[in-house]
Amino acid sequence: MFIQLLTSGIDSWIIPYGKKLQEMLIAKGHVCKYLIGDEKVENGDIVIFLSYEKIFHQLSLNKHNLVIHESDLPKGRGMSPLTWQILEGSNKIPITLLEATEKVDAGVIYKRDFIVLEGHELLSEIKDKQGWATINLVIWFIENYPHSSQGQHQIGTPSFYKRRTAVDSKLDIERSISDQFDLLRVCDNNRYPAYFEKNGIKYKILIEKY
């Protein structure tokens, strides 16, 4: 098959995993391109969106347009579902392979799996589990195609997560580190580090394992 992997930004965390997926698909005899941005998407068999943060409207170019979303859809549509669920106290996060539609995260579901955490992992470790879970879902779909394309429609009332911004990394200096550990471990030391404010001044906190 002709498979295209699509990521929206050149600085995305998922690119090393996308490159590994590309290698695996080529090794299995498929033609596979990795695209940053959607300007060069061609007619083909499958497009796979990897950490793609835009709405793609040219769905008719390919037979399938696959999305991987870390929630038990239709619950948890929207942005950063893995992070929000960790902040809610969950260490077993559903990850769902579905068909992309014009409506965000509303397509037919092909397979569900789980990302299992122990509660100590920092962001890089969390993303590693997410990256490999993504690879495994895609490989499953390709290896079992066309049987794998017999999906199920989503059932239930959807809920939505909002986009995370820098203010979502703010710590409360009146609360303990233990109480806010989940927030600390999902913060990105480079892009959106944890911080707190005192006497009108902001202080950045970086976290890593010792």
JOSULGI-V860191 format. One record per helix or strand of 2 or more residues. SS is the DSSP state (H for helix, E for strand). FROM is the first residue (numbers start at 0). LEN is the number of residues. If there is no record, write none. Layout:
BEGIN
SS&FROM&LEN / SS&FROM&LEN
END
This chain:
BEGIN
E&1&6 / H&14&13 / E&30&6 / E&43&6 / H&58&3 / E&61&8 / E&76&2 / H&80&7 / E&91&8 / E&108&8 / H&122&21 / H&146&3 / E&159&2 / H&165&4 / H&180&6 / E&193&5 / E&200&5
END
